[in-house]
Amino acid sequence: MNAKRAPLAIANWKMNKSPREAAAFLDEFLPRRSGFPEGVQVAIAPAFPALERVGRLLLHSGVLLGAQDVHTEAKGAHTGEVSAPMLKDLEVQLALVGHSERRRDRKEGESECGKKITRLLEAGIPAVYCVGETLEEREKGETDAVLTRQMTCFDAFPDGPPPGIVLAYEPVWAIGTGRAATPQMAQDAHRVLRGLLEKRYGAAHAEAIRILYGGSVTPANARELFSQPDIDGGLVGGASLVPKDFEAIVLAAG
Ligand code: PEP
């Protein structure tokens, strides 16, 4: 953590929780927020069908509403897809882009991610851009090269970083496996990412942009991960499905 950047904890519920289940979670989770540390931002990114209900329940709670994805176009013949203006209409406050599960399942690459961030920007929604290497890439010593390639998504923004942009370093081998990166491994990758931001946009922007760690964050490991100087909070999958576990992670971010 660095006092200059507000910590952020995002719950990525993936394809879990119906609108009714989401409401039951919030029934239990929202009363706990009086104990949240001051200055920590908290966001919940439910699946699309639960966005409206979760948005209504989060109103005036101080907890941000997030989306898990967005389409590359603002509207048109794209059956089953969801656009940035639609998210805006639902008062979504941030959206994930480039999650490794979408890179894997939908073959999403850097230029597609750049387009998604552009659509979000047009709608005034900050993006949380996810990057990270596979186990094979790490074992071949390619982590830095993979992160460098994934950061070329910002070629779409030559004049400055997209306002409000957040990065999430999520090593693919750590996601949903119970095998988190060590704090030092995560810090090293975050340092590389901050260096790439500095090269592209200068030191002031690089120091201001938040970089979250994601990959098997739990109440047991969150505090040590978040204590690293370049780790500004977490993007949390599995542990964010349980109110008391996500609460413990929010507390660790404070
Ligand atoms: C994620 O999918 O963004 C994630 C980090 O999942 P988990 O916490 O379950 O590893």
Residues whose N, C-alpha, C, O or C-beta is under 5 A from the ligand:
A	BS01	PEP	N12 A174 I175 G176 T177 G214 G215 S216 V217 L235 V236 G237 G238 A239
